[in-house]
Amino acid sequence: MSAARPLTTLRVVALTAALPLLLTACGYGSEAVKDDAPKANVAADGSAKKLSASEVRIGYFPNLTHATALVGLQEGLIAKELGATTIKPQSFNAGPSEIEALNGGSLDIGFIGPSPSINAYVKSKGSNLRIISGSASGGVKLVVNPAKIKTLDDLKGKNIATPQKGNTQDVAFLNWIAEKGWKVDPESGKGDVSVVRTDNKVTPDAFKSGSIDGAWVPEPTASKLVSDGGAVLLDETALWPDKKFVITNVIVSQKFLKEHADVVEAVLKGTVKTNEWINANPDKAKASANAKLAAEGGKPLDAKVIDPAWPSILITDDPLAATLKTQSEWAVKAKLIEQPNLNGIYDLTLLNKVLKAAGKPEVSDAGLGATK
């Protein structure tokens, strides 16, 4: 496992306890938000090291669960490792649009959730991407209207939002429902619980209007709902044996990895150093991430949203590959996908090289690594 430390201990909140709206979770949303201005590297002067590509195009979401990208770009920690290679960042609101950019050759490396990674890998028959690192775990909560829902059993018959059919949170919630013995049609979302697929941009308004009674959502949307009067009924972390599950991966185009392994390695050096800095400086890192979000959306997150959201996310180099395998099994059980062949979805060779050089433990691909 990675030596990265959690920002704080995750927990289930007692059942009776009591953004900009563009911030969304992996696997849903709308078009990419383009930032075409190349970012000058910290060390990009005449003496900067030369790598095999003049630029690298990096995609991410303006989400706290993408803190590695937010902080790494904001602080120049990734750029510093790239020397004369320029970063061209691109912000996305949707997993499918980021995958489309990767497949279309307009994106080289991306931060993205497990479900879009799995779907894209399977649909391309293993030809389009590799997962090359972890980035974050946790940061997903069930937030409800406490006037209507006081216990988990009270969810029966209620309207609960997830971001998109088949996205990471949707799959987790459908699996939780099935384990309760309740029935829900995965296509329509109708059943003992009404699963309402709602873009996180509008989920807070839907919650305030009463059209939904709660939501299974990532941060900072969960904390936004709490600030609007919701109560955290469950932290998804509590459902996992080791209290860890992948919420954000780092992926790369297989073509770019093959042609520019030195650039990929440099990016990974930057993400590893970024994650180390985040875990060593949580308050500074929170401020840095919020500054980047403000630059993206024109407004930082309010303290009452970011302060409770930030500690619930574990920043880690470990891709937590075994949990991705579990998430794919949940999607199969929900009949959202057929049994996937995930062999080769990971290539952690460069990450483990970087970790070893930094004196950190290597991480596992859970038997799903690419063969050379």
Secondary structure as GFF3:
##gff-version 3
##sequence-region A 1 372
A	DSSP	three_ten_helix	20	22	.	.	.	ID=ss1
A	DSSP	beta_strand	33	34	.	.	.	ID=ss2
A	DSSP	beta_strand	55	60	.	.	.	ID=ss3
A	DSSP	three_ten_helix	64	66	.	.	.	ID=ss4
A	DSSP	alpha_helix	67	74	.	.	.	ID=ss5
A	DSSP	alpha_helix	77	82	.	.	.	ID=ss6
A	DSSP	beta_strand	86	91	.	.	.	ID=ss7
A	DSSP	alpha_helix	95	104	.	.	.	ID=ss8
A	DSSP	beta_strand	109	112	.	.	.	ID=ss9
A	DSSP	alpha_helix	114	123	.	.	.	ID=ss10
A	DSSP	beta_strand	129	138	.	.	.	ID=ss11
A	DSSP	beta_strand	140	144	.	.	.	ID=ss12
A	DSSP	three_ten_helix	152	155	.	.	.	ID=ss13
A	DSSP	beta_strand	159	162	.	.	.	ID=ss14
A	DSSP	alpha_helix	168	179	.	.	.	ID=ss15
A	DSSP	beta_strand	194	197	.	.	.	ID=ss16
A	DSSP	alpha_helix	203	209	.	.	.	ID=ss17
A	DSSP	beta_strand	214	218	.	.	.	ID=ss18
A	DSSP	alpha_helix	221	227	.	.	.	ID=ss19
A	DSSP	beta_strand	231	235	.	.	.	ID=ss20
A	DSSP	three_ten_helix	236	239	.	.	.	ID=ss21
A	DSSP	beta_strand	246	253	.	.	.	ID=ss22
A	DSSP	alpha_helix	254	259	.	.	.	ID=ss23
A	DSSP	alpha_helix	261	280	.	.	.	ID=ss24
A	DSSP	alpha_helix	282	297	.	.	.	ID=ss25
A	DSSP	alpha_helix	303	309	.	.	.	ID=ss26
A	DSSP	three_ten_helix	310	312	.	.	.	ID=ss27
A	DSSP	beta_strand	313	315	.	.	.	ID=ss28
A	DSSP	alpha_helix	321	333	.	.	.	ID=ss29
A	DSSP	alpha_helix	349	357	.	.	.	ID=ss30
###
